Amino acid sequence: AQTVTQSQPEMSVQEAETVTLSCTYDTSESDYYLFWYKQPPSRQMILVIRQEAYKQQNATENRFSVNFQKAAKSFSLKISDSQLGDAAMYFCASLGQGGSEKLVFGKGTKLTVNP
Amino acid sequence: NAGVTQTPKFQVLKTGQSMTLQCAQDMNHEYMSWYRQDPGMGLRLIHYSVGAGITDQGEVPNGYNVSRSTTEDFPLRLLSAAPSQTSVYFCASSRYVGHQNTEAFFGQGTRLTVV
């Protein structure tokens, strides 16, 4: 079974500072995807960043980057130069391939950005 | 592009009533799924489908039925609504696992209240 754990229900960061959101996962699949989704107050789910498990290089998207530690089953999200618009719920998710096609989410981390 | 369209956006039901939440996607995605989002619980998978005619249960399937007669549509049926089904429901679709650049596209969500 796939599980995704986000141990930080809430985090806060000062504008322009850097914050890291934690995520650990467990899967029996040999190949899988990992994602971070952002959910602002509008409720829309927005893909922030994606990591293919077979790729050793950490994914980056502008101010967002991940630290993917496959052996430790860890997938943290780093937000650099935080902006007020980054305030949202952030969800970590895993998608297995070739056996379990379920997209499974963690419980989320609420990020507050202080001006 | 419409993407994933969910209807209705809001609904109030009385206990025992039945209803169908509609979900349609125009991206020719094979994979579709339904989630419910409750405070502090993240997104929990209700049912999912890897293609027309194929459905399977997720983490919290009780009280819900689905069918997938076409690639485009994946309706979620509440057979006899209960207050415990008060939640925000999301439909998502994605290209089948194994394709590069896989990501899930979400509808806008349906806020359902059962009184």
Interface residues (C-beta under 8 A of the other chain):
Chain A: Q6 P9 Y33 F35 R43 Q44 M45 L47 R50 F91 A93 L95 G96 Q97 G98 E101 K102 L103 V104 F105 G106 K107 G108
Chain B: Y31 S33 Y35 G40 M41 G42 L43 R44 L45 Y48 V50 G58 E59 V88 F90 A92 S94 Y96 V97 G98 N101 T102 E103 A104 F106 Q108 G109
